[in-house]
């Protein structure tokens, strides 16, 4: 794949405008702010690299900047204590959360990943959540789907174009690795609603003190203890920080109950931009700031007509950009909150706080609690009727409609599995579906455990109907976005929310005992996953695959680097490599 080389930057950690401190939460300075775009000078009097494009412009009219943003990453185990509880985490360059990937709309991004995971060794893969990968589906970063894992001691360079703009995240997409710390934010600068200060990503995540391998084992177990086979998170974090009551711990891990919470700084009278990202494993996150209103301007990558709310609810993988005007007391501090709620998250901690300090507030200012009331609801998208994309796309008549019945059960040994149409997904890390499709191995692709549907060449508009019977599922589509046709309680009765201009996203909630109907355009050749983003649901088989434009995929020339990666993985696997044969019922053979 040839990259534009007109302009190239190497962005090290010290150059990133937004970096998390490694180790346990430390430092009392609020998070740094972001400039309007990479390469911008202070102030707004410069021409942005996307030219005259606005939030109302066609999102497919991608600018050509000629810039390449380069990153060098080493994935390794690091002992950290972000909430005061010391444990081993998977990190990039020793950081948790991982470093920010920052680019402008139309830039190329190049990330070289070195797998230095030891004690024990294992493979890895990095997924770029929401990136479409037109023309390079092998860069999606999913073990067993688009690539073989990067073997221990090996390296691989991901290259992709920033064809969308807004806020998102990257994360490990090999087994349950991102549940062990392997994730970080993405910011792609583009046209924006007017604001004064960009406070950057605000990541909201549940957090487990169990090793991620144990979370996966518990999820498939035949235990009768609900809190085992439905793993409960031990804490929640805002920007990778919170404190933890160490008296709740049942282990001998070192623990300090005085870890710091995240801090933010408001300037009185100014409009602040916050990039909310649910980077969790399972929990819905309900975000608010005491005594302040939120103006939602973007959902996932899609600019929308601004609307005002008291709080924003995000399922795992969902994002929202909001504007907050600092109308509070210039000498006071306020609580920022994220709540999971007992209905929408299995967790031992239902609320997490950060502190917003105004510019004249003393360093020891203590907020006076004034939370918004969150009504009981069935863990769906209550704001959906208000989400109106600025660039309008009417709903087309579907060329094909696919139906999936989502259920939960046990196999012959009593171990738990998720099913779609009575089939649970199982992948073979050594035989990625994309490479098998390019090689024309139709018999292999047709094996039921791959849960793969080939979309006919002439079917452009694909409608997908999900009817759910247990738990809550934030469903995420790889390789593009979708229009939301319907979302609600009960089975779908054929009702369409709006045909004139449906909301668009790449992640949406499927309610407990509810339905979700989405529609996407099958114009991006590749093998694309459509799965629950609860990590231990995908791991336990809740994963659907679409083979889009099979003839075009068959004609695709897969880069030699992808086949070399598979050869290195096979060498590692056949030589008895550690963790080369996964145990869970989803991401394994």
SEDREN-409918 format. One record per residue (C-alpha): residue number from 1; residue in one letter; x, y, z; chain. Coordinates in Angstrom, 1 decimal, padded with zeros to 4 digits, m for minus. Example, Ala and Ser with C-alpha at 12.3 -4.5 7.8 and 13.67 -1.06 7.14 Angstrom:
   num   residuo     east    north       up   cadena
     1         a    012.3   m004.5    007.8        A
     2         s    013.7   m001.1    007.1        A
END
This chain:
   num   residuo     east    north       up   cadena
     1         x    000.0    000.0    000.0        A
     2         x    001.6    003.2   m001.2        A
     3         x    001.4    006.1    001.3        A
     4         x    001.5    009.8    000.5        A
     5         x    005.0    011.0    001.5        A
     6         x    004.7    014.8    000.9        A
     7         x    004.8    015.5    004.6        A
     8         x    005.7    013.3    007.5        A
     9         x    005.8    013.8    011.2        A
    10         x    006.9    011.5    014.0        A
    11         x    004.8    012.2    017.0        A
    12         x    006.6    011.0    020.1        A
    13         x    004.9    010.9    023.6        A
    14         x    006.4    014.3    024.6        A
    15         x    004.9    015.9    021.4        A
    16         x    001.4    014.6    021.9        A
    17         x   m000.9    017.3    023.2        A
    18         x   m002.7    014.8    025.3        A
    19         x   m000.8    012.2    027.3        A
    20         x   m001.7    010.3    030.4        A
    21         x    000.9    010.0    033.1        A
    22         x    002.2    006.5    033.5        A
    23         x    002.1    004.6    036.8        A
    24         x   m000.5    005.2    039.5        A
    25         x   m002.5    008.4    039.2        A
    26         x   m000.2    011.2    039.8        A
    27         x    000.2    015.0    039.3        A
    28         x   m002.4    017.6    040.3        A
    29         x   m002.5    019.6    037.1        A
    30         x   m005.7    019.4    035.0        A
    31         x   m005.5    017.6    031.7        A
    32         x   m003.9    019.7    028.9        A
    33         x   m005.9    021.2    026.1        A
    34         x   m005.8    020.4    022.4        A
    35         x   m005.3    022.9    019.5        A
    36         x   m007.8    023.1    016.7        A
    37         x   m005.8    020.8    014.5        A
    38         x   m002.4    019.1    014.4        A
    39         x    000.2    021.7    013.3        A
    40         x   m002.0    024.7    014.4        A
    41         x   m000.5    027.7    016.1        A
    42         x   m002.2    029.3    019.1        A
    43         x   m005.4    031.1    018.1        A
    44         x   m007.9    030.6    015.3        A
    45         x   m006.7    032.9    012.6        A
    46         x   m005.2    030.1    010.4        A
    47         x   m006.6    028.1    007.5        A
    48         x   m007.4    024.5    008.6        A
    49         x   m006.2    021.6    006.4        A
    50         x   m009.7    020.6    005.4        A
    51         x   m010.2    023.9    003.6        A
    52         x   m013.8    025.2    003.3        A
    53         x   m015.5    022.0    004.4        A
    54         x   m017.9    022.4    007.3        A
    55         x   m019.9    020.2    009.6        A
    56         x   m022.7    020.3    007.0        A
    57         x   m020.4    019.0    004.2        A
    58         x   m020.5    015.5    002.7        A
    59         x   m018.4    013.3    005.0        A
    60         x   m017.3    011.3    002.0        A
    61         x   m015.6    014.4    000.5        A
    62         x   m012.3    013.6    002.3        A
    63         x   m009.5    016.2    002.0        A
    64         x   m006.0    015.2    000.8        A
    65         x   m003.6    016.7    003.2        A
    66         x   m000.5    014.7    002.2        A
    67         x    000.6    014.4    005.8        A
    68         x    001.6    011.2    007.5        A
    69         x    001.4    010.9    011.3        A
    70         x    003.8    008.3    012.6        A
    71         x    003.9    006.5    016.0        A
    72         x    006.2    003.9    017.4        A
    73         x    004.6    001.6    020.0        A
    74         x    005.8   m001.2    022.3        A
    75         x    003.2   m003.4    023.8        A
    76         x    004.3   m004.8    027.2        A
    77         x    003.2   m005.7    030.6        A
    78         x    003.7   m003.0    033.2        A
    79         x    002.8   m003.0    036.9        A
    80         x    000.7    000.1    037.7        A
    81         x   m002.0    001.3    040.1        A
    82         x   m004.3    003.8    038.3        A
    83         x   m006.8    003.6    041.2        A
    84         x   m004.4    002.7    043.9        A
    85         x   m004.7   m001.1    043.4        A
    86         x   m001.4   m002.4    042.0        A
    87         x   m001.6   m004.9    039.2        A
    88         x   m000.1   m006.0    035.9        A
    89         x   m001.6   m004.2    032.9        A
    90         x   m001.0   m004.4    029.2        A
    91         x    000.4   m001.0    028.1        A
    92         x    001.8    000.9    025.2        A
    93         x    005.1    002.5    025.9        A
    94         x    004.4    001.9    029.6        A
    95         x    001.3    004.1    029.6        A
    96         x   m002.2    003.4    030.9        A
    97         x   m004.4    004.5    029.2        A
    98         x   m002.3    004.3    026.1        A
    99         x   m001.1    007.3    024.1        A
   100         x   m003.4    009.5    022.0        A
   101         x   m003.4    009.0    018.3        A
   102         x   m003.9    012.5    016.9        A
   103         x   m004.3    013.5    013.2        A
   104         x   m006.2    015.8    010.9        A
   105         x   m009.1    014.7    008.6        A
   106         x   m007.5    013.4    005.4        A
   107         x   m004.1    012.5    007.0        A
   108         x   m002.4    009.1    006.8        A
   109         x   m001.7    007.4    010.1        A
   110         x    001.1    004.9    010.6        A
   111         x    001.6    003.0    013.8        A
   112         x    004.4    000.5    014.2        A
   113         x    003.6   m002.0    016.9        A
   114         x    006.3   m004.1    018.6        A
   115         x    005.0   m007.1    020.6        A
   116         x    007.1   m007.2    023.7        A
   117         x    004.5   m009.0    025.9        A
   118         x    006.3   m011.4    028.2        A
   119         x    005.6   m013.3    031.5        A
   120         x    003.8   m015.0    029.7        A
   121         x    004.1   m014.3    026.0        A
   122         x    001.1   m013.9    023.8        A
   123         x    000.1   m012.5    020.4        A
   124         x   m001.6   m009.1    020.0        A
   125         x   m003.6   m007.0    017.4        A
   126         x   m004.7   m003.4    017.5        A
   127         x   m008.1   m002.3    016.2        A
   128         x   m008.9    001.4    015.2        A
   129         x   m012.5    001.7    016.4        A
   130         x   m014.7    003.3    013.7        A
   131         x   m012.0    003.7    011.0        A
   132         x   m013.4    002.5    007.7        A
   133         x   m010.2    001.2    006.0        A
   134         x   m011.4    001.7    002.4        A
   135         x   m009.0   m000.2    000.2        A
   136         x   m007.1   m001.7    003.1        A
   137         x   m009.4   m004.0    005.0        A
   138         x   m006.4   m006.0    006.4        A
   139         x   m005.5   m003.0    008.6        A
   140         x   m008.7   m003.4    010.7        A
   141         x   m006.6   m005.2    013.4        A
   142         x   m008.8   m008.1    014.4        A
   143         x   m007.2   m011.5    015.1        A
   144         x   m008.8   m014.3    013.2        A
   145         x   m010.8   m011.9    011.0        A
   146         x   m008.5   m009.6    009.2        A
   147         x   m005.1   m010.8    010.4        A
   148         x   m003.1   m013.3    012.3        A
   149         x   m001.8   m012.1    015.7        A
   150         x    001.5   m010.2    015.9        A
   151         x    003.7   m013.0    017.4        A
   152         x    005.8   m012.3    020.5        A
   153         x    009.0   m010.5    019.5        A
   154         x    007.6   m009.5    016.1        A
   155         x    006.5   m006.1    014.8        A
   156         x    003.8   m004.9    012.4        A
   157         x    003.0   m001.4    010.9        A
   158         x   m000.6   m000.4    010.6        A
   159         x   m001.4    002.2    008.0        A
   160         x   m004.8    003.8    007.5        A
   161         x   m006.3    007.1    006.3        A
   162         x   m008.3    009.4    008.5        A
   163         x   m011.4    009.4    006.3        A
   164         x   m013.6    010.4    009.2        A
   165         x   m013.2    013.0    011.9        A
   166         x   m014.1    013.4    015.5        A
   167         x   m013.3    011.3    018.6        A
   168         x   m012.8    007.6    019.0        A
   169         x   m010.4    005.1    020.5        A
   170         x   m008.0    002.2    019.6        A
   171         x   m007.9   m001.0    021.5        A
   172         x   m006.5   m004.5    021.5        A
   173         x   m008.7   m006.9    019.5        A
   174         x   m007.0   m010.1    020.4        A
   175         x   m008.8   m012.3    023.0        A
   176         x   m009.8   m010.0    025.9        A
   177         x   m006.6   m007.9    025.9        A
   178         x   m008.2   m004.4    026.0        A
   179         x   m009.9   m005.5    029.3        A
   180         x   m006.4   m005.6    030.6        A
   181         x   m005.4   m002.1    029.8        A
   182         x   m004.6   m002.1    026.1        A
   183         x   m006.5    000.9    024.8        A
   184         x   m006.2    004.7    024.3        A
   185         x   m008.0    007.6    022.6        A
   186         x   m008.1    008.8    019.0        A
   187         x   m008.8    012.4    017.9        A
   188         x   m009.1    013.3    014.2        A
   189         x   m009.5    017.0    013.9        A
   190         x   m012.1    018.3    011.4        A
   191         x   m014.9    021.0    011.2        A
   192         x   m016.4    021.8    014.5        A
   193         x   m019.1    023.7    016.2        A
   194         x   m017.6    026.9    017.7        A
   195         x   m015.9    026.6    021.1        A
   196         x   m013.2    028.3    023.1        A
   197         x   m011.2    025.5    024.7        A
   198         x   m010.8    021.8    023.7        A
   199         x   m010.3    019.8    026.8        A
   200         x   m009.5    016.7    024.8        A
   201         x   m010.7    013.1    025.3        A
   202         x   m012.6    012.2    028.5        A
   203         x   m012.5    008.5    028.7        A
   204         x   m015.1    006.6    030.8        A
   205         x   m014.4    003.0    031.6        A
   206         x   m015.2    000.2    034.0        A
   207         x   m012.1   m001.4    035.5        A
   208         x   m011.4   m004.9    036.7        A
   209         x   m008.9   m006.0    039.3        A
   210         x   m009.0   m009.6    038.0        A
   211         x   m006.5   m010.4    035.3        A
   212         x   m008.3   m010.2    031.9        A
   213         x   m007.7   m013.9    031.3        A
   214         x   m009.6   m014.7    034.5        A
   215         x   m012.5   m012.4    033.4        A
   216         x   m012.8   m014.5    030.2        A
   217         x   m012.6   m017.8    032.1        A
   218         x   m015.3   m016.6    034.5        A
   219         x   m017.6   m015.6    031.7        A
   220         x   m017.6   m019.0    030.1        A
   221         x   m017.6   m021.0    033.4        A
   222         x   m020.2   m023.3    034.6        A
   223         x   m020.3   m021.6    038.0        A
   224         x   m023.6   m021.0    039.6        A
   225         x   m022.4   m017.8    041.2        A
   226         x   m023.9   m014.9    039.1        A
   227         x   m021.0   m012.6    040.0        A
   228         x   m018.6   m015.1    038.5        A
   229         x   m020.2   m015.9    035.2        A
   230         x   m021.4   m012.3    034.8        A
   231         x   m018.1   m010.6    035.8        A
   232         x   m018.6   m007.5    038.0        A
   233         x   m016.1   m004.6    037.6        A
   234         x   m014.3   m003.5    040.7        A
   235         x   m014.1    000.2    039.8        A
   236         x   m014.7    002.9    037.2        A
   237         x   m012.2    005.4    035.8        A
   238         x   m012.4    008.8    034.2        A
   239         x   m009.3    009.4    032.1        A
   240         x   m007.7    006.4    033.7        A
   241         x   m008.0    007.7    037.3        A
   242         x   m010.1    007.2    040.4        A
   243         x   m009.5    006.0    044.0        A
   244         x   m010.5    002.7    045.4        A
   245         x   m011.5    001.6    048.9        A
   246         x   m008.8   m000.9    049.6        A
   247         x   m010.8   m002.5    052.4        A
   248         x   m013.0   m004.0    049.6        A
   249         x   m010.1   m006.0    048.1        A
   250         x   m009.9   m009.7    048.7        A
   251         x   m006.4   m010.1    047.5        A
   252         x   m002.9   m009.3    048.8        A
   253         x   m002.1   m006.8    046.1        A
   254         x   m000.5   m003.6    047.2        A
   255         x   m003.2   m000.9    047.5        A
   256         x   m003.5    002.8    048.4        A
   257         x   m006.9    004.2    049.0        A
   258         x   m005.7    007.8    048.3        A
   259         x   m005.2    007.6    044.6        A
   260         x   m006.2    010.8    042.8        A
   261         x   m009.2    011.5    040.7        A
   262         x   m009.1    013.2    037.3        A
   263         x   m009.1    017.0    037.3        A
   264         x   m010.3    019.5    034.7        A
   265         x   m010.1    023.3    034.5        A
   266         x   m012.9    025.6    033.3        A
   267         x   m012.5    029.2    032.4        A
   268         x   m015.5    031.3    033.5        A
   269         x   m017.7    032.2    030.6        A
   270         x   m015.8    030.1    028.1        A
   271         x   m017.3    027.2    026.0        A
   272         x   m015.4    024.0    026.6        A
   273         x   m015.3    021.0    024.2        A
   274         x   m015.2    017.5    025.8        A
   275         x   m014.7    014.4    023.8        A
   276         x   m016.6    011.6    025.7        A
   277         x   m015.6    008.0    024.9        A
   278         x   m016.8    004.9    026.6        A
   279         x   m013.7    002.8    026.6        A
   280         x   m015.1    000.2    029.0        A
   281         x   m015.4   m003.6    028.9        A
   282         x   m019.1   m003.9    029.7        A
   283         x   m020.8   m001.0    031.6        A
   284         x   m023.1    001.7    030.2        A
   285         x   m021.7    005.1    031.3        A
   286         x   m024.1    008.0    032.1        A
   287         x   m022.0    011.3    032.1        A
   288         x   m022.9    014.6    033.6        A
   289         x   m021.4    017.7    035.3        A
   290         x   m023.2    019.0    038.4        A
   291         x   m025.1    022.3    037.7        A
   292         x   m024.0    022.4    034.0        A
   293         x   m025.8    021.6    030.8        A
   294         x   m024.3    019.6    028.0        A
   295         x   m024.8    020.5    024.3        A
   296         x   m024.3    017.4    022.1        A
   297         x   m022.8    018.2    018.7        A
   298         x   m021.5    014.9    017.5        A
   299         x   m022.4    011.2    018.0        A
   300         x   m019.7    008.7    017.1        A
   301         x   m018.2    010.4    014.0        A
   302         x   m021.4    012.1    012.8        A
   303         x   m022.0    015.8    013.3        A
   304         x   m025.6    016.4    014.5        A
   305         x   m027.9    019.3    015.1        A
   306         x   m026.9    020.5    018.6        A
   307         x   m029.3    019.6    021.4        A
   308         x   m029.1    020.3    025.1        A
   309         x   m029.2    017.6    027.8        A
   310         x   m028.5    017.1    031.5        A
   311         x   m026.6    013.9    030.9        A
   312         x   m025.3    011.6    028.1        A
   313         x   m025.6    007.8    028.2        A
   314         x   m023.0    005.9    026.2        A
   315         x   m022.7    002.2    025.7        A
   316         x   m019.2    000.6    025.3        A
   317         x   m017.6    002.0    022.1        A
   318         x   m020.0    004.9    021.7        A
   319         x   m018.7    008.5    021.7        A
   320         x   m020.2    012.0    022.0        A
   321         x   m018.6    015.4    021.6        A
   322         x   m020.3    017.9    023.9        A
   323         x   m019.9    021.6    024.5        A
   324         x   m020.2    023.0    028.1        A
   325         x   m020.4    026.7    028.8        A
   326         x   m018.7    027.6    032.1        A
   327         x   m021.7    029.4    033.8        A
   328         x   m020.8    028.4    037.3        A
   329         x   m019.1    030.3    040.2        A
   330         x   m015.6    031.3    039.0        A
   331         x   m014.3    030.6    042.4        A
   332         x   m015.8    027.2    042.9        A
   333         x   m015.3    023.5    041.9        A
   334         x   m017.9    021.1    040.6        A
   335         x   m018.2    017.3    040.3        A
   336         x   m018.0    015.5    037.0        A
   337         x   m019.8    012.2    037.3        A
   338         x   m020.2    009.0    035.4        A
   339         x   m022.8    006.5    036.6        A
   340         x   m023.4    002.9    035.5        A
   341         x   m026.5    002.2    037.4        A
   342         x   m027.6   m001.1    038.8        A
   343         x   m029.8   m001.8    035.8        A
   344         x   m027.3   m001.2    033.0        A
   345         x   m023.9   m002.4    034.4        A
   346         x   m022.7   m005.3    036.6        A
   347         x   m020.3   m003.5    038.9        A
   348         x   m019.3   m003.1    042.5        A
   349         x   m019.0    000.7    042.0        A
   350         x   m021.9    002.6    040.5        A
   351         x   m020.6    006.1    040.5        A
   352         x   m017.2    007.7    039.7        A
   353         x   m016.2    011.4    040.3        A
   354         x   m013.8    013.8    038.8        A
   355         x   m013.4    017.5    039.7        A
   356         x   m013.9    020.5    037.5        A
   357         x   m012.0    023.6    039.0        A
   358         x   m012.9    027.1    037.8        A
   359         x   m010.0    029.4    037.1        A
   360         x   m010.3    031.3    040.4        A
   361         x   m011.1    028.3    042.6        A
   362         x   m008.5    027.6    045.3        A
   363         x   m006.6    024.3    045.0        A
   364         x   m008.4    022.9    048.0        A
   365         x   m011.9    023.8    046.8        A
   366         x   m014.4    021.0    047.6        A
   367         x   m017.4    020.7    045.3        A
   368         x   m020.9    020.9    046.8        A
   369         x   m022.8    017.9    045.3        A
   370         x   m025.7    018.7    043.0        A
   371         x   m026.2    015.7    040.8        A
   372         x   m028.9    015.4    038.1        A
   373         x   m031.6    012.8    038.7        A
   374         x   m031.3    009.8    036.3        A
   375         x   m034.7    008.2    035.7        A
   376         x   m035.1    004.4    035.5        A
   377         x   m034.9    003.2    031.9        A
   378         x   m034.3    000.0    030.0        A
   379         x   m030.7    000.8    029.0        A
   380         x   m031.4    001.9    025.4        A
   381         x   m030.8    005.2    023.6        A
   382         x   m033.4    007.5    025.0        A
   383         x   m031.9    010.5    023.1        A
   384         x   m032.1    008.8    019.7        A
   385         x   m035.2    010.8    018.4        A
   386         x   m033.1    014.0    019.0        A
   387         x   m030.1    012.8    017.0        A
   388         x   m030.4    014.4    013.5        A
   389         x   m027.3    014.3    011.3        A
   390         x   m026.3    017.6    009.7        A
   391         x   m025.5    016.0    006.4        A
   392         x   m028.8    014.4    005.5        A
   393         x   m029.1    010.8    004.1        A
   394         x   m032.6    009.4    003.5        A
   395         x   m033.2    005.7    004.3        A
   396         x   m033.2    003.6    001.1        A
   397         x   m035.2    000.5    000.5        A
   398         x   m033.1   m002.5    001.6        A
   399         x   m031.9   m004.9   m001.1        A
   400         x   m031.5   m007.6    001.5        A
   401         x   m032.7   m008.0    005.1        A
   402         x   m030.8   m010.3    007.6        A
   403         x   m032.4   m011.5    010.8        A
   404         x   m030.5   m012.6    014.0        A
   405         x   m032.0   m013.9    017.2        A
   406         x   m029.7   m013.3    020.1        A
   407         x   m029.8   m015.9    022.9        A
   408         x   m027.7   m017.2    025.7        A
   409         x   m027.2   m020.8    026.8        A
   410         x   m024.8   m023.5    027.8        A
   411         x   m023.0   m026.1    025.7        A
   412         x   m022.7   m029.9    026.4        A
   413         x   m020.2   m029.4    029.3        A
   414         x   m022.4   m026.7    031.0        A
   415         x   m020.1   m023.8    029.9        A
   416         x   m021.8   m020.6    028.8        A
   417         x   m022.0   m019.3    025.3        A
   418         x   m023.8   m016.6    023.3        A
   419         x   m025.6   m017.5    020.2        A
   420         x   m027.0   m015.7    017.1        A
   421         x   m029.5   m017.9    015.3        A
   422         x   m028.4   m020.8    017.5        A
   423         x   m024.7   m020.6    016.5        A
   424         x   m021.8   m019.3    018.6        A
   425         x   m018.8   m017.7    016.9        A
   426         x   m015.4   m019.4    017.0        A
   427         x   m012.4   m018.0    015.2        A
   428         x   m009.1   m019.5    014.2        A
   429         x   m006.3   m017.0    014.9        A
   430         x   m004.1   m018.8    012.3        A
   431         x   m006.7   m018.6    009.5        A
   432         x   m008.1   m015.0    009.2        A
   433         x   m011.4   m014.9    007.3        A
   434         x   m010.3   m012.1    005.1        A
   435         x   m007.2   m014.0    003.8        A
   436         x   m009.3   m017.1    003.3        A
   437         x   m011.9   m015.1    001.4        A
   438         x   m009.2   m013.6   m000.8        A
   439         x   m007.8   m017.1   m001.5        A
   440         x   m011.3   m018.3   m002.4        A
   441         x   m011.6   m020.9    000.3        A
   442         x   m015.4   m021.0    000.3        A
   443         x   m015.8   m024.3    002.1        A
   444         x   m013.9   m023.0    005.1        A
   445         x   m015.9   m019.7    005.1        A
   446         x   m019.1   m021.7    005.1        A
   447         x   m018.3   m023.5    008.3        A
   448         x   m021.1   m022.5    010.7        A
   449         x   m018.9   m021.3    013.6        A
   450         x   m017.7   m018.4    011.5        A
   451         x   m021.2   m016.8    011.5        A
   452         x   m020.4   m015.3    008.2        A
   453         x   m022.9   m014.0    005.6        A
   454         x   m021.7   m013.2    002.1        A
   455         x   m023.5   m010.1    000.9        A
   456         x   m024.6   m010.5   m002.8        A
   457         x   m022.7   m008.2   m005.2        A
   458         x   m025.8   m006.3   m006.2        A
   459         x   m027.1   m005.8   m002.7        A
   460         x   m026.0   m002.3   m001.8        A
   461         x   m028.4   m001.5    001.1        A
   462         x   m028.3   m004.2    003.8        A
   463         x   m030.7   m004.1    006.7        A
   464         x   m029.9   m006.1    009.9        A
   465         x   m032.6   m007.0    012.4        A
   466         x   m031.5   m008.0    015.9        A
   467         x   m034.0   m009.4    018.4        A
   468         x   m032.6   m009.9    021.9        A
   469         x   m033.6   m012.1    024.8        A
   470         x   m031.0   m011.5    027.5        A
   471         x   m028.6   m008.8    028.8        A
   472         x   m027.6   m005.5    027.1        A
   473         x   m025.4   m005.4    024.0        A
   474         x   m023.7   m002.4    022.4        A
   475         x   m023.4   m003.6    018.8        A
   476         x   m020.5   m002.2    016.8        A
   477         x   m019.9   m002.5    013.0        A
   478         x   m016.4   m002.6    011.5        A
   479         x   m015.6   m001.1    008.1        A
   480         x   m018.3    001.6    008.0        A
   481         x   m021.3    003.1    009.8        A
   482         x   m025.0    002.4    009.7        A
   483         x   m028.3    004.1    009.9        A
   484         x   m030.5    003.4    012.9        A
   485         x   m033.8    002.2    011.6        A
   486         x   m035.4    001.2    014.9        A
   487         x   m034.3    000.7    018.6        A
   488         x   m036.5   m000.2    021.5        A
   489         x   m038.2   m002.7    023.8        A
   490         x   m039.7   m006.0    022.5        A
   491         x   m039.5   m007.5    019.0        A
   492         x   m039.3   m005.2    016.0        A
   493         x   m042.8   m004.7    014.6        A
   494         x   m041.6   m003.1    011.3        A
   495         x   m041.8    000.5    012.6        A
   496         x   m039.2    002.9    011.2        A
   497         x   m038.1    005.8    013.5        A
   498         x   m037.6    008.2    010.6        A
   499         x   m036.9    007.6    006.9        A
   500         x   m036.0    011.1    006.0        A
   501         x   m032.7    011.3    007.9        A
   502         x   m032.0    008.5    010.4        A
   503         x   m029.3    008.8    013.0        A
   504         x   m025.9    007.3    011.9        A
   505         x   m023.4    005.6    014.1        A
   506         x   m021.0    002.7    014.2        A
   507         x   m022.1    001.5    017.7        A
   508         x   m025.6    001.3    019.1        A
   509         x   m027.3   m000.3    022.1        A
   510         x   m029.4   m003.4    021.9        A
   511         x   m031.7   m003.4    024.9        A
   512         x   m032.4   m006.3    027.2        A
   513         x   m035.5   m008.1    025.7        A
   514         x   m035.5   m005.5    022.9        A
   515         x   m034.6   m005.0    019.3        A
   516         x   m032.1   m003.0    017.1        A
   517         x   m032.5   m002.5    013.4        A
   518         x   m029.7   m000.9    011.4        A
   519         x   m028.9   m000.5    007.7        A
   520         x   m025.5   m000.1    006.1        A
   521         x   m024.2    000.3    002.5        A
   522         x   m022.2   m002.7    001.3        A
   523         x   m019.7   m000.7   m000.7        A
   524         x   m016.5   m001.4    001.2        A
   525         x   m015.0   m004.8    000.1        A
   526         x   m013.8   m006.9    003.0        A
   527         x   m014.7   m009.1    005.9        A
   528         x   m016.3   m006.9    008.6        A
   529         x   m017.3   m007.8    012.1        A
   530         x   m020.6   m006.8    013.6        A
   531         x   m020.5   m007.7    017.3        A
   532         x   m021.4   m007.0    020.9        A
   533         x   m018.7   m004.7    022.3        A
   534         x   m019.1   m006.1    025.8        A
   535         x   m015.7   m007.7    025.7        A
   536         x   m016.7   m010.9    027.5        A
   537         x   m019.8   m011.3    025.3        A
   538         x   m017.7   m011.2    022.1        A
   539         x   m015.3   m013.5    023.7        A
   540         x   m018.1   m015.9    024.4        A
   541         x   m019.3   m016.0    020.8        A
   542         x   m021.6   m012.9    020.2        A
   543         x   m019.9   m012.0    016.9        A
   544         x   m021.4   m011.8    013.3        A
   545         x   m019.3   m011.4    010.2        A
   546         x   m020.2   m009.9    006.8        A
   547         x   m018.3   m010.7    003.6        A
   548         x   m018.9   m007.6    001.6        A
   549         x   m018.5   m007.8   m002.2        A
   550         x   m017.0   m011.3   m002.3        A
   551         x   m015.8   m011.0   m006.0        A
   552         x   m013.9   m007.8   m005.2        A
   553         x   m012.3   m009.5   m002.1        A
   554         x   m011.3   m012.5   m004.3        A
   555         x   m009.5   m010.1   m006.6        A
   556         x   m007.8   m008.3   m003.7        A
   557         x   m004.0   m008.6   m003.5        A
   558         x   m003.2   m009.2    000.2        A
   559         x    000.1   m007.5    001.1        A
   560         x    002.9   m010.0    001.7        A
   561         x    003.4   m008.5    005.2        A
   562         x    000.0   m010.0    006.2        A
   563         x    001.1   m013.5    005.1        A
   564         x    004.5   m013.0    006.7        A
   565         x    002.7   m012.2    010.0        A
   566         x    000.7   m015.4    009.7        A
   567         x    003.9   m017.4    009.0        A
   568         x    005.5   m016.0    012.1        A
   569         x    002.4   m016.8    014.2        A
   570         x    002.4   m020.3    012.9        A
   571         x    006.0   m020.8    013.9        A
   572         x    005.1   m019.5    017.4        A
   573         x    002.0   m021.7    017.6        A
   574         x    003.6   m024.9    016.3        A
   575         x    006.6   m024.5    018.6        A
   576         x    004.3   m024.6    021.7        A
   577         x    004.1   m020.8    022.3        A
   578         x    002.3   m019.7    025.4        A
   579         x   m001.4   m018.6    025.0        A
   580         x   m001.3   m019.7    021.3        A
   581         x   m004.4   m021.8    021.8        A
   582         x   m007.1   m019.7    023.5        A
   583         x   m009.7   m021.3    025.7        A
   584         x   m012.8   m019.1    025.3        A
   585         x   m015.7   m020.1    023.1        A
   586         x   m015.6   m016.9    021.0        A
   587         x   m012.1   m015.9    019.8        A
   588         x   m010.7   m019.4    019.4        A
   589         x   m010.6   m022.5    017.3        A
END
